[in-house]
Amino acid sequence: MDDPYAVDRRGFLKTGATAAAAAAVACGKPTSRWRALTEDEAKTLAAACDQIVPPDQDPGAAEAGAVTFIDRQLATRRKKDQPLWRAGLRGLDATARRRHGKPFAELPFDVQTALLQDVEKGAVEASDWSGVEPALFFGLLRNHAMMSFYGDPRHGGNKDRVSWKMLGVPDPPIRGRLHETPPPPALAPRPPAPRKG
Amino acid sequence: MALGRVNAVVVGSGAGGGVVFSQLAEAGLSVVCLEKGRWHSPFEERKDDLVNQRNSSLGVAYGPDEEKNPRVFVDVEGRERVVYPHQGEYSPNASCVGGGTFSYGAQAWRFMPQDFRMRSTYGAPEGSTLEDWPVSYDDMEPWYEKAEYEIGVSGDVEPDVFKGPRRKPLPMPPMTPKSIEYEILRPAALRLGLHPFDTPLLINSVPYNGRSACMRIRWCVGFGCETNAKNGTHNTVIPRALATGNAWLRTECKVKEILLDDRGRARGVAYFDENDRLQEQPADLVVVSGGATESARLLLLSKSPLHPDGLGNRHDWVGRNMAGHTYTGAVGLFDRETYDDIGPGVCISVCDYNHGTPGLRGGGMLANEFIRLPYQFVSANPPGTPSWGKAHKDFMRRYYRRNMMIQGPTQDMPTWDGRVQLDPEVKDHWGIPVLRISGDNHPHTREIANRQAERAEAWLKEAGAIQTWQRRAGRGVSGHQHQSGTCRMGSDPKTSVVDATCRIHDVPNVFVVDASVHVTNGGFNPVLTIFANAFRASDLLVEAWKGGGLKG
């Protein structure tokens, strides 16, 4: 129950076929690689996450898997937040188009930064933001991008423990023991809850 | 369906319930313990940075179930909303075998003698229900000792000149090796004229009670211990209870109400079992140990013609005076490495500021913080600096391994309006009214807490921090994992819920044994006091049982 993606190796083999079948039918957007997001939403989100943790000598949030992380949350634990995220990503793009004539992801990095600073302050055109307060969306974005980058890799972010290497957190922490379950296939269904003995 | 009658049913298996369960079973009573959550094995621990009791950004690890157990939170402006266990406003505590003790930070504090006599020592500030306990530190001392030895505590409190008298030292020495933070903070405290010492922890520093010593990993507070070196009820008293053969622990059982007979005495409890079937467990006596939020809820839910407003609630005291702790402190950045990955992190503390400051009614202990996992550090940037972007990433790289935090629990001034009650509309998965949490912390609590933040900052400055800032007191009723006070213990039935033996004043066979009965909550993590009081109350209960006073 602490990790809906937990699948051990045997579970991986057993559920592989089911997962592929489930993927074909469960995905509402057949043209998207994502479980909850559309391709366009994912593109906007990747650019926004790279603003929160930008790439420099170390990878940024998007390269470390931020979109995978957020997409998984929106398909599982935070399903009910989907409308907020969709409205927020729509708002970002609408503001970008109104001010610069292009979607958010196509703007230069510094222009994106300035735009997001306005979103954080709520200093954007309200008519572009129906369905979510800009500042609230910014809070969600900031927290989730940070979680994806600095949190545990099992949730789809922090690929190859990139942030932990960057910070100098010793790894592996416990000799002779993997502290986390190996990453599951992206579309594995949740295994049945174990019965208590 | 009614099950076979037992002598006692204990609701909850945390610090209070686990102890009572074992003491009644070992005295020969037949006992059923009903636990709402699951039994987690330490060996299935998989250390998720984002799903645990310390950081539940993505969810709680040890219950309660996220969707089935909503609550209603009313903020200081009076706005209300439905909240879930992963949110701070919920005042969550773990819901599993062992309760909070399965995953806690395990600080093992005795309250000080003044903490049991707060009203006599200071007088109540206006707007506070500050009161004395009906028992004293001297009454509690033997039970503190029993808790320290039977649950298991390491540390060295001898240098703490402010502590109450004690007959024996702690059973285990402090942890070695010392961490970098300890080596820097201890001499700094001494230079300030303070009395630093090794924080007492319910963690084995050496093999103890058949289990191994701590292996000093960073995933401690908020996590179950995979080496089983952290001591809670789940690996000490509960196995002892089960070994008697006359005790049964049932997990995933949600108690709906205490059943009463027409004389107003309890005859058992009704609960939903793991398959959501309604069951009745008849018993001669009932012990409520669900934690300060859920214990109050169960009493309020247990209505009858003789108790129309809930058990023990004749004078409207159930659910009032909720107090956890108002935490404040300071953060310091250093130009040298302070991170050595030696858990659990908290290791040095001072009690110089618990009492004795003119103008302040008490204070609290200060200690260094547990190891910060990377995500827990992302909001540690100095006030006014960017919380995202390139500058923030640079801050993380520069200071994740070069910082210290000192903080502490300020003793709350309890208030009449800091409370939990039943929500008139929202129900849980089982159709039972949920808790509604409302109120504010007392202005004097915030005043004390802000002084504590200044003191924490001074300690960090003396330790050589190149930049420091305070984390000052916020608003809102405090509850959280240190929740207490909602079924106050007292001698006067008009101003309290239970008597000094933890028995509800007007119900002869229902007891409340957890932090609900704490009159005040000390300037300390409260768990050792819960353990000690549970040993004390169990002893009195067994005595009354043998005297025949409790049998229906």
Contacts between the chains, C-beta under 8 A, distances in Angstrom:
chain1	res1	chain2	res2	distance
A	1	B	61	7.9
A	1	B	65	8.0
A	2	B	46	7.1
A	2	B	48	5.7
A	2	B	51	4.8
A	2	B	52	7.9
A	2	B	59	7.1
A	2	B	61	4.4
A	3	B	46	7.1
A	3	B	48	6.1
A	3	B	51	6.6
A	6	B	46	7.6
A	51	B	388	7.2
A	51	B	389	6.5
A	52	B	388	4.6
A	52	B	389	7.0
A	53	B	388	7.5
A	53	B	392	7.8
A	53	B	393	5.7
A	54	B	389	6.3
A	54	B	390	5.2
A	54	B	393	6.6
A	56	B	390	6.7
A	56	B	393	6.9
A	58	B	393	7.6
A	58	B	397	7.7
A	73	B	58	7.1
A	77	B	58	6.2
A	77	B	59	6.1
A	77	B	66	7.7
A	113	B	389	6.6
A	142	B	387	6.9
A	142	B	388	5.3
A	143	B	57	7.1
A	145	B	388	7.7
A	146	B	375	6.6
A	146	B	378	4.6
A	146	B	388	7.7
A	147	B	50	5.8
A	147	B	57	5.7
A	147	B	58	7.2
A	147	B	375	5.9
A	150	B	374	4.2
A	150	B	375	4.3
A	150	B	377	7.7
A	150	B	378	5.8
A	150	B	396	7.6
A	151	B	49	5.1
A	151	B	50	4.5
A	151	B	57	7.7
A	151	B	374	7.6
A	151	B	375	4.8
A	152	B	47	7.9
A	152	B	48	5.3
A	152	B	49	4.3
A	152	B	50	5.8
A	154	B	48	6.7
A	155	B	50	6.4
A	155	B	58	7.0
A	163	B	374	6.1
A	163	B	396	8.0
A	164	B	374	6.4
A	166	B	396	7.8
A	166	B	397	6.2
A	167	B	374	5.7
A	167	B	396	6.4
A	167	B	397	6.8
A	167	B	400	4.4
A	167	B	401	7.0
A	168	B	339	7.7
A	168	B	400	7.3
A	168	B	401	5.6
A	169	B	341	7.6
A	169	B	374	6.3
A	169	B	400	7.7
A	170	B	341	5.1
A	173	B	217	6.3
A	173	B	218	6.8
A	173	B	341	7.4
A	174	B	215	7.8
A	174	B	217	6.3
A	179	B	46	6.7
A	179	B	47	4.8
A	179	B	219	7.6
A	180	B	46	6.0
A	180	B	47	6.9
A	180	B	48	7.5
A	181	B	46	6.3
A	196	B	38	6.3
A	196	B	39	6.5
A	196	B	251	6.6
A	196	B	252	7.9
